[in-house]
Amino acid sequence: MNIIILGAGQVGSSVAEGLLSEANDITLVDTDAAGLAELHGRLEVRTVCGNAASPPVLREAGADNADLLIAVTQSDQTNLCACKIARSLFNLPTRIARLRLADYADHPELLDNSNFAVDFSICPEQIVTDYIRRLIDFPGALQVLDFAGGQVSLTSVVAREGNPLLGRPLSELRAPPPQMDAHIAAIYRFGHPIAPSGRTTILPGDEVFCLVAKHHVRAVMQGLRGESPPMKRIMIGGGGNIGLRLAASLDRDFNVKIIEADALRAEKLAVSLRNSLVLHGNVTNEKLLENEGIDETDLFVALTNDDEDNIMSATLAKRMGARHTLALVNRKSYVGLVEGGLIDIVISPAQASIGVLLARVRRGDVVAVHSLRRGAAEALEIVAHGQRGNSRVVGRAIGEIPLPEGATISAIVRNASGAAESSEVLIPRNETVIESGDHVIVFCPHKNMVRKVEKLFQVGFTFL
C-alpha cells in the first residue's frame, strides 16, 4: 500500500515505523528538514520537506498514486485542508485526519465529502484519556483494551503470589465458578512469551494477557492479583490537553488535584473544573507533593509535555508513598528504560493511538487492532466471512485452523452487530466452530504473525 503521512512528530514517526514493517511504501511530509533527515536514515522512508497542505508538496509526495493519506500534523487546520486537497485534486481514496479540538466532533457534517472530505478522524489526546480512565476503573491492570464495542476486554496484569489462579493448570480456569471462564491469550515470563496450554501454570511475576467478557474482568483480576481497593484520590501532574480531559472525566466521582506550572493555564483550569483542586507549581517540587498529601494519593498521573519531568515526578511520587504511579512518555527509548521500575505504568501516546490507524490499513474485515508491548505484539478483531468451501476459518473447529505457532483465537463474539442482549461472548475451545459473521479476536505474540492471520481470514474468489 502506498501511504503518505503528513507530520513527522511522535505520532507520525511511530505510525510510519509500524506500517513500514508490513511492507508498505511510506512517504513522510514535514517542514522540519533535520527531523526528516534523521527519520530517513533510521527508517529508510521517503521524505518530502514542505507544507503538508500545499498541492505541489502533496504531488511531490505521490498523492496521484497514493492509497491512503494520514494527516497527523500538530495543526487541525493543516490536516483538514490536506484531506480536502487530496480528494479534490488527486482523488486520493482514503483520508485520515488527526483533530485535537473537540469542536469538530460536534459537527460531523464538516468532515463529509462535500466539505473537508475526512473519511476517519482520530484524537490521540482523547484516546490516551480513555486509556487512562479504563486503568483507573480497574486498579492493578497494566492495560485494559476493549473489543466488540466494549463487550470483551483484553486485560494485562502481573500475577501476585498467594492468589487462587496461580500454580494451577490453565485448564482449571474453565471450572466453576463461571465468572472465572476466561482465555489466557499469552503469558510473558521474564519478558519472553510462553505459549499457553492446558497444562501451563501461572507463576508470581508473570505478565498475563487475559480475554474475558467485560463484566467478568474484576473477578479474573482478583484471581490473579487479589483484591485491589478502588482509587479515590488522584493527583494529575500537568494541565495540558490530556490533563484537562482526564480531570474533566474524573471531576464528579473522584477527589482530584491537578498541578500546572503555567499560572495563566492554571487559572483557566480552575474555571473549567468545578470540583477539582488546581495547584500552581512544578510537578517535581517535593515540598508541594508532600504538602498536598502525596503519601495518601491512590494514583499519581504525570502528563506534562516533558518526558523527563514525567519520569522524575512519577518516580518521586512513588518514593514518597503514592500507591500507584503512571507516566506519559513519548520517547520510545525512554519507555523501555523506565518500565518495570518504580513507575507502575508507562504510556506512549503514539503506541496507544496507533491501533486505531492500523485497523484502517489491515487486509480483510478488521474491526479493531491493539498494539501491545511497545508494538512487538498485536491483538486483532476480525469478522469472519464466507463458508467452509471458500474460507479457511468459517465452518471449522478452532483446532482445525492452521494458526501461526503461538497465535491464539482468544474470544468470539457472535451476533456482535445486533442488539447487545442478543450477542454472545464465547471463550473458545478446540471444538468451537466459527460461523460467518463472528467477530474473532486473535492474539499475536509476535507482530510478524499478523499478515499470516489476515490471509487465513480472506475468502476465496467464489465468495459472494
Secondary structure, DSSP 8 states (H G I E B T S, - for coil): -EEEEE--SHHHHHHHHHHHTTT-EEEEEES-HHHHHHHHHHH--EEEES-TT-HHHHHHTTGGG-SEEEE--S-HHHHHHHHHHHHHHH--SEEEEE---GGGGG-GGGGSTTTT--SEEE-HHHHHHHHHHHHHHSTT-SEEEEEGGGTEEEEEEE--TT-TTTTSBGGGGGSSSGGG--EEEEEEETTEEE---TT-B--TT-EEEEEEEGGGHHHHHHHHH-------EEEEE--SHHHHHHHHHHTTTSEEEEEES-HHHHHHHHHH-SSSEEEES-TT-HHHHHHTTGGG-SEEEE--S-HHHHHHHHHHHHHTT-SEEEEE---HHHHHHHTTSS-SEEE-HHHHHHHHHHHHHSSSSEEEEEEETTTTEEEEEEE--S-TTT-SSBTSBGGGS---TT-EEEEEEETTTS-GGG-EEE---TT-BB-TT-EEEEEESSGGGHHHHHHHT---TT--
